[in-house]
Structure formats: structure tokens, C-alpha cells
Amino acid sequence: MGDGYGKGELRLVPKFEKKGKDILDGGSPYHLRFDVHPIKLWIITATQCNSVHVWNYEDGTRVASWVIPDVTNADGVAFIAQKDWILVRRWKRFEVCETQGSNLRCIKVLTTESDDKLSFQMAIHPTLPCLLASFEGKELQVATENFDAKWKLEHGDQHERVYRGKLNDDTLVMVKKVILDASMQGVHHDTMKSKVVDRLRLLRHPHILTLLGVCYEESCLVYEYMARGTVKDWISCARQSTWYARFRVMAEVARGLCFLHSDPLGTGGPIIHSAIRPATIFLDDRFVAKLGGVDRALLNSEFPEGVEKTLNRTSQLFAQQNSHYIAPEYWQSRAFSEKTDVFAFGITLLEMLTGNFTNAFEVVEDAIEDDDAFENALDPSAGCWNIVLAH
């Protein structure tokens, strides 16, 4: 690797070097330019100028390989992580490709104005707006079997309907109907676009749920599929939620919340989530935690005249139905803030410690001064806790 001149071999990680049929069938005689996936344990590189290979750099196994049809001069590749698209560098241009079976299909070509200059280094901007798919109502109706109740995911908010769906290419997704109140009224196209979609697509973080597409016709947002459900589901399944895994998830949620509070849109203020709880924290197939519900936070933060009263009623109803997540100061000001988010996150942590989703605060408060009582308050299904860390 390095400057691209001479010969060399691919070295994955310092702890081992693997050259065999999983890694280029014995190595490559050339220096390889590669890219590391921002979230997954993957690296990607172009070999023989016409094919792309992806490996898991933790165990050295090949994840996937694709041929680039009619291309013999590809010498660099990079991930576009929002949809696992791939940016391929050729001698005079760049191409955005998507996977199609064992091949890559070019969907966008980027060239210089004169088209006669060589392309050099490339990188994906870390805050690149998410490339969103636009869905028609019929597509999502087919994907969810006309929003059949059997595909509805329960996450505790009666004003948000989330469904499991399967797209035409068999990709699993979560489809969320964004509605204003119990009347099932959808959000207006302009409001949905300006207040939610145009801002949510800018929020790229490994612990924030990724938006894949939108359907204005049905007032739907299409998100990446979270195979392990919510944290509440996970903790309820005692065999899977060990105490150390719970600590890791807590840390990941804290990072996501810190990101929202750090003025990620550059507007001069934080994004207040206002609905943090185990039912709005999702887990992917590797048990990586991602905070959902950010679209509702964006919709509530800035709303057009005429919608304000409806959204205020919705927020107040949420507070009443989830009162144990609501900080005491909210009931005086009727306003959510960074402090109310931190309070809700704290209650969520206590629920993850105790496995109690009704009165975790009271349980821990009664036991905090007594080491034995505190140990007994911890969820026994999570294994043998590190009491010092838990305390």
C-alpha cells in the first residue's frame, strides 16, 4: 500500500497477516489502495482493475466480491455508507455504483469539466448528505402488505406507526408513518421535506438511525432495518442481554445523544430528542445501538403556524403517558431541553441495570446506600454484574 508505486502486499491488521484463498488467493503483486467502512468491520479494494473485494478485517474473511462490467482501469474504491454504494475511481472520472448480483451497476458518473485530466485521490466527506431513495406509495404498500398490522413494530408511541417491510430487491427496511395526532393526519409535503427530511439526511452518526428514503405520498420515512429490535425487546430476552453488552449499549446511546446536543446542523442550538427511552433505542444485527425518533424531534423543534397546537398536544400527551421519563422541571416550564433529555437517558440507564420498566428509579433509590440491596436490585438475567461499574 502507500504511494501506489512498486510492489507490495495487503496487510490487514498488525496482529496477523493472512494470504490465502480468502485474501487475494495468495496476495497481490501491487500496492493496493483501500477504504475502511465507517461503521462495519470491512475494508474494500479494487484488484486487477476490474473487480472489487470486501473483507472483514477482524477475522480476514471475504464478505463479498463484484465484477465491474466493461471496466479495466479501476484503481481505487471507497464506501458510500448510507446505502452501501461504492465510489469507483477510474483514470479520468469517478463512478457511483450499486451492487446488482455479482456485478456493480454504475448509477452516476462524475467527471472534470474538460474530461481530459487524470483523477487522483478521493474521499467521502464525513458529513455528506445522505443519498435518499424516493418511494411511491404503491411500493411501500407492497413492501408492508398494505401496512398490515402483523408487520407493525411495537415501540410504545401511539402517534407513530412503524412497520417491517421488504422492498422489491428483498432489502429489509423499517417504514415509519409520520402522523400529527390520533386523527391519523399525515404531515404536509412541504413541512415533511423542510423540517424533517432535508435536516435528517444531514445527521450521519453511527449511533443515530439512518434514513434511507422518503415517500411524501404516504407521509412515510424509510429507515435501515434493525434486526434485533429495541433495547426494551432485547432486555426482555434474558439470554441475549449480558451486563457488559448493556454497558456498551449505554455508551453508544450516550454518544448519539451527545451528537444531537452538539449543534450538529450548525443552527446555533442542540437537537432536543424529548422521547428517549428503551423503546426508541434500536439494535442492528451486531447489537450496535442506534437512537430512533430523531424525525419527531426535528418536527417538534420548528413547526409552521397552525401545526403548533397539534404538536404541543402530542408532546404533552407523550409526557403524560411516559411520565417516569419526564424531568420534574418539565411540569413547570412545559418545555423539553438538554436537561430533560439527560434525565430521560438516566432513567433508561436505570431500567437497563434493573430490567424494571415501571419504577426503576424508586428501586435504585431505595437500594443505593446498601451494597447488598443494590446488588439485589440489578437484573440477575444479565449475569454476574461488575458492581463497581454498575454503582
Secondary structure, DSSP 8 states (H G I E B T S, - for coil): --SS-S------BTTB---BTTBBTT--SS---EEE-SSSSEEEEEETTTEEEEEETTT--EEEEEE-TT-S---EEEEETTTTEEEEE-SSEEEEEEEETTEEEEEEEEE-SSS-S--------TT-----EE--HHHHHHHTTTT-GGGEE--S-TTEEEEEEE-TT--EEEEEEEBSSTT--B--HHHIIIIIIHHHTT---TTB--EEEEETTTTEEEEE--TT-BHHHHHHSTTT--HHHHHHHHHHHHHHHHHHTT-TTSSSS-------SGGGEEE-TT--EEE--HHHHHHHHS--TTTHHHHHHHHHHHHHHTGGGS-TTHHHH----HHHHHHHHHHHHHHHHH--SSSHHHHHHHHTT-HHHHHHHS-GGG-S--HHHH-
